[in-house]
Amino acid sequence: MKWINGFYLICIFLCGTLSEGAHAQTEQLMRRADSLFASGNYFESSVAYERVYFESEEPLMRITANLKKAQALKQLREYDRALADLRRSVTFSGKDSLRQEVLYEMAFCAYMDGDPGEAFALLQQFRHRYGQDSGQRVYLLEGLVLNDLRQWDALADHIESWVLNFSGDPEMAEEIAEEQLACYAEILMLKEEQRKPDPEKARLWSTFIPGSGQLYAGEAGWGMLNAFSQLASLGAFAAMAINGYYVAGVFAGLGPFQSFYFGGIRQAGLLAENNKKSRRDETLAAVREFLFSLEEKIDAE
Amino acid sequence: MRNQGKQWRIPAFILEALMTKLLPAVLMLLFMLTVHAGYAAEHGKSINLQGGVVSPVVSGQPAGDDFSWSREVRFIRYLIGRDDYRESLFLLEKLEPENSRQLDSLHYLKGWVHYQQKELDRSAEYFLKVSNDSPVYRKSRFFAAYNLAHKGDTPKARGVLERTDTGQGDLYHALQRLQLGGIALLKRDLEQYRLQAADFSGNYHVTATQEQQMVHHYIRLKERRASSPFVAGMLSAAVPGLGKIYAGKPAEGVAGFLYVAALGLTAFDFYRGSGPDSVLFVLSASAAGAFYVGNIVGSVTASRRVNQEFNHEMDQRILFDMHIPLRNAF
């Protein structure tokens, strides 16, 4: 029996020694990558972290390298690549805090990459696994994602639970939550009150009254120019017809008129669409600003 | 006396222990060392009994020896497999080869990364540096020739292929004939194509389909009658828009005719009502004249454009059929 124990001890000794050596080597690579990152060489550090991921056999080391590489790629504004790389670590079944970090970073990169739908799905996974046990940054990100998805009611609920969870003084929490919700509602109301032109209506206006669609879309200058062009071409047609130049009147008067008329309808619709989009963007920017200020307020408490 | 006659023997219990315990232990130890050595070599680590696993590559800077070279190349290949071409090139630029084999490997990998990045000139440049001792020599030559042909340098592409030793009657030979045939078609040298196509055998599945495709391309090029810009211009001078219809752009032709006709009728209307000295007549007649001349120039341009479109389409088809067998063969 003691011999068998001896074998096991030898095995453990060998495994321990050799894997310790490998561990030391990848740690050395990791330190090098860290120093590159710290000195601002993000591209080189991303390569060095990938090397650690490639060389290391330890899941913990690999996921750490992957997360750090994502940070380097974020600095390079390569969010899509960071997201794709982080997907490799999604099945990691070790440390819970690292799994949380991976999911959060994935959601963040998806949001920054302009895909709030994907970010929302990842945050849902995060909530499903970890419930409300998350930092403020997760609440902030979720708020930003809901804002981009224009889920105003869900965002109101989210703001409330955010304040209630993080407010330093539980007695004051409800009061602060009410105050913040009122502030949020006011921003939304102010922005929603702004008239958002409907492209269909703009086209309809221009169909019956030249230039009125542009005026409705908030572009009075273009409206006047279009109306004048149509009137001028019609006037030219009338003048030529009165003087007996019927053929010339049709080609030189009515021809340009139909171009100005149908072009004016199309232009009114496009102007209304652009105006509507810019006003929507203004609302999103205002709510975003509110969410950042809310985070600062809760932090300050 | 008793002691003199006594032979020295290993006690039975020690012998038994040696045979049943120590010997398996030593064997197991040796086995484990072998397994570890194999594992470590596979993962790019060397065994050092004093200090465990030692890596000659430290912090991304490759050392010069063959072991660290192969390890670095393995990492670069892994990056290429991930489509991380910028990173691969970054590491390749840092490599310092110490022998011709490593140099070939470096050139080949650089050529391959540039090829993947569609930087075909640079790719060809590196592929052509691969020496004929390299196992990827033929691949490099074929891809260099393809890259050159794609960039329009067909004489050089042909030269590269003709100087590549492919042997007779094997796949590489068939591939070489196909590529040379494709290059001849790109040059519109139908006579040269026929010489190459005489060797098309259809014996290799890698090239058989593309050999047939090349024959189709050849027939299309042979039967195609290019439209003449001069004829198109003359036709449009006779009847506005007719040149464009001849060039194969009927909608443009009809639209051109309507514009010129409308302006002509307008000018005639003013002429009829106000006479030739009228400002309105002069203006509308000038506009009609400008459109008439413009229509002739447009017909010449349309004819050239149609020819260019056809040639471009044919070039793309030929290049595609040159490319597919290369990717399948290597």
Interface residues (C-beta under 8 A of the other chain):
Chain A: W3 G6 F7 I10 C11 L14 T17 L18 E20 G21 A22 A24 Q25 Q28 L29 R31 R32 A33 F43 E44 S46 V47 A48 E50 R51 F54 E55 E57 N243 G244 Y245 Y246 V247 A248 F251 A252 G255
Chain B: K21 L22 P24 A25 M28 L29 M32 L33 H36 A40 H43 G44 K45 I47 N48 G51 G52 V53 V54 S55 V58 S59 G60 F75 Y78 L79 D84 R86 E87 F90 L91 A262 L263 L265 T266 F268 D269 F270 G273 L280 S284
